Amino acid sequence: MTILVFPAELKPQEKRCAVLPANVKAYKLLGATVQVQAGIGASLHVSDEDYVAAGADVVASRSELLTHADIVLSLHKLSEDDLEHLKPHTVIVSYLDPFNEKAFVTRLCDKNITSVSMEMVPRISRCQKMDALSSQASLAGYVMVMQAVNHLASVLPMMMTPAGTLKPAKVFVIGAGVAGLQAIATAKRLGASVTAFDTRTVVAEQVQSLGAKFLHIDLGETGETGQGYAQALTPEQMQIQQREQAKCIADSDIVITTAQLFGRKPPQLIDLQTVESMQAGSVIVDMAAENGGNVEGSVSGEVVKHQGVTIIGTGSWANGVAKHATQMYANNLFNLISEFWHQEDNIFTLHLEDEVQSGCIITHKGQVVNAMLQSIYAANVSSTKEKEEA
């Protein structure tokens, strides 16, 4: 019988985990054995007894837990020490950040570990139920608005009071992907006047359907990738965007930036001069701060002030609503496992030619098997050689 293992998360301040008792019951119905590390749900006020009641075995020793695993499922990637306890051919499923973690990916190959990267699950209709990036980004959009509200010294909705009328706050959202659309919807529900911009003009209708205004900027030819991500702009297009959106930013009480390029450093959308044009007391939330930032002056993991403007770059946005974030991520994992579960043999089956698995399986049988990663790693090697020869 396949043993599914769920270790506790090691990242400091992380409250989420990869499984809830409801998921344990679902895995048991598939025919799997489920083992969880003691205390895995403590941050969510889910006790070990709750997991036992659902059918899981609770294991105190992390090393012992990993040693018996056939499949290890987690939120963040395992540590180097964790890998030492895995037997060859173990399958690990988590966020892996394979674009920036080549050394870790190489280690997985050395250990003959099959790895599934949750951020690489293809964005196709078949995969919506497994799309962890979208589920967590949606919650991030909500949390970013709430954090901005907590730092703003005024209310969001218009209020007509005996003491006078309070104007609604102005919110500008840059990027109308999953996180941006949720930020727009949340700000509108709270009564703000919302404007949004995205390089993909096709999303204008979605923005307007939420009751927000769409800022039209003529950037020439833009578009999106086959996965639905915004394509990188040229330097000239970036200058036009920054110039045209500057007035809207200066007039806003809250600015939320959500621009991230899949597998690449996020673009800088707001420079310090634009930050300084905002009224003191205004708030900027930089969703991409952990990866380099959309805003000059934002600091990963921190809230800073620049000439009276608060810039929030705390990151781990979905962690702010850890209960629902865990529920959604754990369901994403279950949907992935159940999609390829062979009921008669009670095993997770590997089909590397399948359009889903070919997109998200990174390593298998000691090799990097993901075509996108193969080309990127090869390009990096070529670039390094050219620099050395030069």
N, C-alpha and C positions, 0 to 999 in steps of 0.2 A: 504493500500500500504506500502511495506517495506521501512523503512527510513534508508538509508546508510549514516553514518556520518564520516567525515574526519577531525579530529582535527589537529592543527598545531603541529609540533614537538617541544618538550621542551628542548631537549638536547642542551647544549651550542655548538655553532659553526656548528650545523647541518644545511645543506643547502637543503637536500632532503626532499621530502614529499611523500605522498601515492597516490596522484591523480593529473592528469592534465586535462585540459578542454576536450581533446580528449576522455579520459576515462569517463568523466561525460556524454558525448553524448552516449557512449556505454552502460553505466548503465541505462540511460533514455530509451534506446531502449529495455532494458530488462523489463522495467515497474517499476523501482525503483524510489523513491524520493531521491535526493542527496542533502546533506547539508554539507557545508565546513566552517571551522572557518575563520574568516576574517584574511587576511594576510598570508594564508597558502602557497601561491606561491611566496611570496615577494623575497625570496633569489634567485629565478630562474627568476625574472623579469616577473612573470605571475601575472597579476592584478586580483583583485576581480571581476572587470567588465568582464574579460575574462571567469571566471567561471560562472558568471550570464548569459553571452551570450550563453554558452554551455548548460544551463538549470539547474544549481545548485542554491540553496538558500544559501546566505552568512549570517552567524550568528556571531555577534560580541562577545557574551558571551559564553565562553567555557563551563561553567556549564549548561547553557540553551541548548547548542548544544548536550551535552552528555545525558541530561535528556530525550530527545525525541528519542534517538537512538534505533533502532532494531539491527543494526550491526555497530560496530565501527572498522574502518580500519586505521591503522597507521604503521609507520616504527618501532619505538621503543615502548616498552610496556608503558601502561598508568601509571600515578603516583598513589600513594595511595589515594590522594585527588580526583583524577578523578573517582576512583571506587565508591566513595560515591554518585556520581550523577547518576550512572547507575541503571536502574530498573532490577529486577531479570529476568533471562533468556536472557539477552542481550548477543549477540555474539561479542567477540572481536577478531580481527585478526591482528597479528603483530609478530615481533621477540619477543620471551619471555625468551629465555635462561633458560628453565625449569630445566636443570640439576643443575644450580647454584642459582636458584631463588625459592627454595622450600617454603620459607615464603610467597612469592608473590602468588605462586600457591595455597597455603593453604588459602590465603585471597580470591582468586577467588572462591574457594569452599564455603567459608563462605558466600559470596555474591551471590551464586548460578549463577555464570557467566559461560557461555560456552566459552572456549578459544581455538583458533587455533594458533599454533606456526608455523610460516613460515619456520624456520630452520628445522622443523621436517617433512616437505613434503617429502614423499618417493622418492628416486632416481630411478624411473622406467620410461620407455619410455612414459607412459601415462601422467606423471607429468612434463615432460621437460618444458612445457610452463608455469608451475607454480613455477618452481624451482628458488626461489629468491637467495638461497645461491650461486648457480652457476652463475646467471646473475651478481650479485654483485662481486663475486670472479673474474670473467673474467675482469671486469673493474679494479679491484684491481691490477691484474697482470700488466696491462698497466700503471697504475699510479705509481706503485713501481719502474718500470724502469725509468719513467720520473723524479721521485724524485731523483733517484740515479744519473742520468745524470746531474741534476742541481747541485749536490754536487761534481761531478767529475771534476777535473781540466784539463781534456783532452777530445778529441772527440772520438766517438765510431767507425766510419768507417775508413778504410784505406784511406789515401789521398796521392796522388802523386803530389807534388808541386815543383815549381822551387827551393824552399828552402830546399827540401828534402822530403823523404817519411815518412809519419806518420803511424805507425803500428795500426791495429785495436785493440780496447780495448777488454780485455778478461772478459767475463761474465759467472759466474757459478750459476746455479739455482738449488736449492735443493728442490725437490718435484715437480712432474710433474702432478699435478691435474689440475683443471680448471685454477686457478690463475697462476700456474707455466707454463703451456703451453702458456698462453697469454703473460707472461713475456718473455718466449723464443722467441715467434713470434715477439714481439715488439722489442726486442734487435736485432734480426736478421734483421728486416726491417731497423733498424738504422745503420746496417753495422758491428755490433760487431761479434767477434768470440765467440760462445756460446757453453758451455758444461752443461749438466744437469745430475742429479742423482735422482732416486726414488727407494724405496725399492721394488716396484712392477715392476719386469723386463718386464712385459707384456706391459708397456707403452714405452719401448725403441723404438719401431717402430714409435710411435706418435712423440717422440722427434726427431728422425732422419728425419721424413717426413717434419719437419719444418726447416731442414738444420742444426740442432745442433748435437753435438757429445753426446753420452750417456756414462757416466762413469760406467763401470761394476765393481761392488764390490760383491764378493761372500760372502753372508750373511747366506747361508744355506736356510732353508725353510722360505719363507715369503709369503705374499699374501694380499688380500683385503677382506673387509667385503661384505656382500650382498648388501650394499648400495653403494659400490664402493670406500670406504675409505680405506686408508692404515691401516693394522693391526699394533698394537704396537710391537716393537721389544723387545727382551730379553736384559738384561744388557750387556751380552756378545756380542750380535749383534750390540748394540749401540757402544761399544768400537771399534769393527772392522770398522764400518762405519766412526766414527770420525777419526780413524787412517788413513784409506785409502783415505779419501777425503781431509785430511789436506794439502797435497802437491798441490792439485788443488786450494784450497782456497788461499794458500800462493802466488800462481802464478796469481791470478785473480785481476782485477781492481775493479770489482763489484761482490758482492755475494748477492744473494736474497734467503732467506729461506721462504718456504711456508708450512712447515710441521705442521699440526694441526690434532689432534685426536678428532673425534666427541664425544662431551660430556666429554672429559677428558683434563687434563693439557697437553699442547704441550711438546714434548721432547726437551731437550737441545742438539743441534747439534754441536754448536761451543763454545769451552771454551776460556777463556782469552788468554791462551798460543797460541792458533791457531790465534786469532785476532792479537796478537803481532807479528806473523810471516808474516803478510801482509805488503806490502810496505806502507809507509806513503802517505796519499793522496787517499788510496783506500776507498771504500764505501761498507757497509753492510746494507741491508734492511731486517729487521726482521718483517715479516708479523704477527707473533704471539705475538708480544710484549705486546699487551693489555691483553692477557690471561696468561702471564707467561713467554713467550719468547722462541725462539729457540737459542738465542745467549746470552751468559753470558756477562753482562755489558749493555745490551740494557735496555732502560727505557721507560715505557709506556707513549705515548703522547709526547715524546721528541726526539730531535736529539742531540746525545752526541758524544764526541771524546775520543778515548783511544789510546794513543801513536801515534797520527796522523791519525788513522783510524776513519772515520765517521760512526757511527751506528745510523740508522734511525728507530725509533720505533713509529712514530707519529700515526699510526693506522687510522681508519675511511677512509680507502684508496679510496673506491668508492665515498666518499664525494668530492674527488678532481675533479671529473667530474660529478658534481651533476645533471646537466641537463639530461644527458643520463642515469645516475644511477636511477633517478626518473622515467624516461620513462620506463625503464626495470622493475623496482619494481612495478610500478603502473599497468603495463600490467600483471605481475605475479599475482597480487591480482585480477584483473578483470578475468583472466582465471580461477582462483580458484572459484570465486563466480559464474561465468557463467556455470561452469561445473556442479554445483549442483542447478541451478536455475530452479524452477518449473514455466514455462511460464504462464500457465493458472491461477495459484494462485498468481503469482508475489511474490514468497517467496524463500528464500534460504532454501533448505531442508537438514536435518541432517540424515545421514545413517551411524551410527557408525560401522556397519559391513563392509562397503565399504573399500577396501584396502588403498585408499587415506586418507579418514577421520580417519580411525582407527590409522593411523600413525601420523597424525598431530593434532587431537583434544586432548587437554590435560585434560580439566575439563568439566564436564557436569552434571547437576542436583546435584550439591554439592559434586561431587566425582572426584577423579583423575581416568580417564578412559583409559589413554594411558598405554598399557601393559609394554612398556620399562621403563617408569617412575615409574610405580608401583613396578617393580622388583628392580630398583635402590634405590628408597626411602626405600623399605623394607630392602635392604642390608645395607643401611646406619644406619637404626635403630638397626639392629642386631649387626653391628660393634660397635656402641656407647654403647650398653648394655654390650658387651663383655669387652670393655675397663673399664666400670664402675665396673663390677664384678671383674676384675683383680686388 
